[in-house]
Amino acid sequence: MANPLPEEQEIYERIKKENIIIHPLVWELINHHIRNELHMINLIIGSTALDGEVLSEENARKVLKHSKAIQEFFDELWKVTEKEQGNI
């Protein structure tokens, strides 16, 4: 990971210890939206790099569009699941 949380390992341990699970419907949404957007970003960047080219402005805008879609997805998911955000 690019920038893990300082206490990330402790968070994972707490998740395991407290048996915190994510509902399968939430996983379905995450898998669909995040994987699709990341797949598109990988296609854009990968094809540019494999062709030995510099990322064009058009492709940079496409990457930013897909990155923004990920952020918007998480914002929406946050809104519909925010009941206990303060209890982390």
KABELQUI-V245257 format. One line per field, one symbol per residue. psi: psi as a letter, one per 40 degrees, with the letter a starting at -180 (. if undefined). burial: + if it has 16 or more other C-alpha atoms within 10 Angstrom, else -. Layout:
BEGIN
psi->???
burial->???
END
This chain:
BEGIN
psi->idgiidfddddddddddefhihidddddddddddddddddddddddddddefiihidddddddddddddddddddddddeeedfdef.
burial->-----------------------------+--++--+---+--++----------------++--++--+--+---------------
END
